[in-house]
Amino acid sequence: MRSCPTTVVLGSRSPRRLELLQLLIPADSIRVLPPKSRQESGFDGLDDWPSIESRLAEIAHTKCDDVLAQLKAQSEIEIDEQSAAVLTADTIIVVSEENGRLRVLGQPPEDDTWCDVVRDWFHRYYLGRTHTAATAICVATPAGRRVERVVTSRVTFHDVDAQTESRIEWYLATGESQGKAGGYALQGAGGVFIAAVEGSVNNVVGLPLRELLSAMSELGIDVAAINN
């Protein structure tokens, strides 16, 4: 008889993160429980990497606290405090301004200006240039143990060519930019613009699997045992 597996609680609304986590953990060992609060500390006024990294880690940490509080409040749900883990994450795109300062690109506006904004991002920050995709992960147990990581990958876009403008307009027409940090999805149609990725591709998508395995191992969570 199979022993009760470790339950990994994914504190995220992202279908993509769930898909990536299922590459490591069986679907029946994952429970999705997003943070109650949608309010997050922003990156306004932060234009250097140490400040941005600290804020990104803080966001993932706060999300984890939110989910842990929900679990503790739901007394009818029995979770082994020695084996259960909560996973939260946050991904941002960091670009360089002409003055050398950094800027965090969030999701495009939800109003009708989103196309103009994303088009401007492509021309100003992406085409023929390299930017950083950063993901903070926080893995914690209800017993109080916690491991946190900030993982970065470098993404380079193709240079401008004769077909660039038409490709940008085609991409905007797909609507894929909406709801995506930085306005593009490497794993989707946006991949046609990508020349190279230095570092974890999964990290750009939203969940660095190698670093997640390391964090879980540090907490004593045996992923191989979960899959048996």
Helices and strands as residue ranges (DSSP letters): E 8-10, H 15-21, G 27-29, E 30-32, H 49-73, E 85-96, E 102-105, H 114-121, I 122-126, E 130-140, E 146-157, H 164-174, G 181-183, G 189-193, E 194-198, H 201-205, H 209-218, H 223-226
